[in-house]
């Protein structure tokens, strides 16, 4: 390893560490600083900015923000709360189901924010340590990104894999089945190995004695806006249209031969159309859209992807030959190593879509995957869930939100950074999902 490469790695990791310390949007800011140092001081050519990923995220967030303003998210939260309270003792299983479905439906894990207070309340009522259902639920909201038909990660990855004979419906089916079952297996294991008893937790007892734990308020009485249900229906129809169109233009399906509007453009235009229809038929005040929590968190995500994904692509592009050499030897011999590569890249790049876009082209080139030689493409399909390792560093917004909203203190971050409530559930969910992915690829 030469001295220049060492300096480049130091800058890469240093920028990421600074971003983590700054928190939130700071990781995007620090990513831009890293690109500047790599370019001006270390002579690396700036990589490609993932505009397609950013624009897909922005268009989906625009549609969800309109739905939120119309009351649609409140309606979904109300339904989810009823599900959780219908069988509260099974909250360890129901909480991840709810957050998974919300993310699958919306294409962003930030929808989990709205469920965190409900999960905490139900867990406290049952004398269950909130960290048990919260940790699994937050992880499920991240992994569901790799199965959502409107997520930038799925749109990108399916576009890469379709020329190799994988149809869009088949990919969605594999990723939906393997990630959902992986999350449920994780919930089962964590339920068996965790201490569920809230009253035995020393931090909870200390906070309770100091009066820092709020009494449960019971079922929230939320008055829905007049067009809340209509806004959800419009968004749901938009998601269905995305799935139908993406399936129709898939080369393996071939219902539409001469594709004029590619998949990326289709999802962006459909989501903006959904926002337009929601505005018209649900009487949304557009001046308030930018003030919604979904819009704010979504735009923060766009800046984070811009900075850190650009930084990652700059480094990867500068060392693509070394990556190809490693992949050609190691990944072919041990296919599961691709999942390990995805895992560590996602831990640093902070985005499922950005990770997939940074690593996949080099792997495809290294393994010689092509339409004529698609044999090893199954590795990409099976390992895709590993791009969800955003939980490793406890700085992701939904993780921090869970820590802050759990007033019992059971959801906490240890002094060694990695020993937090989300690490083991996240690791288990990815291992289960990837293993099931390899099994599913044998069947398909």
Protein Blocks (a to p, Z undefined) as FASTA:
>chain_A
ZZklmmmmmmmmmmmmmmmmnopjlmmmmmmmmmmmmmmmnopacddddfklmmmmmmmm
mmmmmmmmnommmmmmmmmmmmmmmmmmlmmmmmmmmmmmmmmmnopaklmmmmmmmmmm
mmmmnopafklmmmmmmmmmmmmmmmcfkbfklmmmmmmmmmnopafklmmmmmmmmmmm
mmmmmmmmmmmmpcfblklpmklmmmmmnopaccdebjadddddfklmmmmmmmmmmmmm
mmmmmmmmpmklomamblfbdfklmmmmmmmmmmmmmmmmnopafklmmmpmklmmmmmm
mmmmmmmmmmmmmmmmmmmmmmmmmmmmmmmmmmmlmmmmmmmmmmmnopaklmmmmmmm
mmmmmnopafklmmlmmmmmmmmmmmmmmmmpacbfklmmmmmmmmnomaccdfklmacf
klmmmmmmmmmmmmmmmmmmmmZZ
